Amino acid sequence: MKIFTYVLIIVAILLSIFNATRLDFSNLLEGDSLIALISIVASLCAILILLIFMTSKKIEDKVNNSNK
């Protein structure tokens, strides 16, 4: 599960980088730039959720090990 989480984080980072190349800073909220901007925000949200998931798994492991 840990490796799968890291792979998803890497994919989200790569998608953010790809979408950053599609941005047109003169018309940021129009056309393909808007779609790229939304995709970048969604990728960053996915990374944040995965990092929270990893932290919760670490806490769960520590709690389970201390109870034994």
N, C-alpha and C positions, 0 to 999 in steps of 0.2 A: 504494500500500500504506500510505503514511503517513496519508493522509486516512481510509482505512478503519479504521485503528487508532484514530485520534482519535474517529471516530464510535462505535466500540465502547466506548471509555472513557466517552463522554458517555452512551450508553445504560445502561451499568452504574451510573453515578452517578445517573441518573434512576430506575433500578430500586431503588437503595438508598434514595433519598429517599421513593419511593412506599411501600416496605415499612416504612420508619421511621414513617410515619403509621398503619400497621396495628398497631403494637405496643401492647399493654396492659401497662403497667408493674406493675400489681398482680398479674397472672398471666402473667408473662413466658414461662414454660416450658409453657404449656397452650394448646391449640387453635390459632387463627390467629396468635397471637403467636409461637409456636414456629416455624411455617412462615415467618413474616416474618423472624424472627431468622436462620434458616438461609439464607434468600434474601439477606439483607444480608451475611452472611459470605461466601456464594458470589460475590456481586457484588464485594466487596472483594478476594477472591482473583483474580477475573478481571482487575480493574484492575492488581493487582500483577504478574500474568503478562504483561499487555500492556506494562506499563512495562519489565519485564525484556526483553521481545522488542524494544522500541524501542531500548533501550540496547545490546543485542547487535548490532542492525543498524548502529548508529552505529559501534561498534567494528569490525565487519566492513568498513564503508566506509573507515575510516581505515587499516586493515591493507591493504586492496586498493589504495588510493591511494599508500601508501608503498612498495609493491613495484614500482610502475610507473616 
